[in-house]
Amino acid sequence: MTNHNIQMQKASDQGVFRQLEEILYVDGYPGYQHLFSVAKDTVNTVCEVKEIGSSKFIRLDNSRVLTWLCCKVQHLKATLLELDKNYTAQEERKTCMEL
């Protein structure tokens, strides 16, 4: 499934707004409802949200997805650098203990 299918968009438009339940629904798998409780509070991170009455409609926003991914990459990079420092320190202690 491509990003265009997920967004229900054609190359020339930004996609359509849909309800979260419609996006998460998996035929024959009632467990999808567990995803709803998690996704409903965080979906605005990568989606545009419109409220009409008591209903919320969302549409994936490519620029928000890119921003979110960049933040995740920066966090991962910082974490890996810190882990590398800790690993190096452990190796140095191990070497000193062997001497």
C-alpha positions, 0 to 999 in steps of 0.5 A: 500500500502506497502513501497515496493509498493511505491518504486517499489522494491523487498526485494533484491534491492533498487527500481527503479528511476521514474519521480515525475509525475508518482509517484504523478499521481492519475487517475481521480483527476487533483488536484494532479498537485498541489502536484507537485509544492510543492514536486519537490523542497523538494523531494531530502530530502528523495529521490535520484535524477538523472537527465538525460537531462532535466528529473529528476528521483527519488527513495525513500532512506530509510536512508534519510527517517529515518534521516528526521523522526529522525529530525522531532521527535527531533523537536517535542520533543523540541516543546512539552517541550517548550509548557509544560513549557509555560503551567506550567507557565500559571497555576502558574500565574493563581494560584497566581492570585486566591490567 
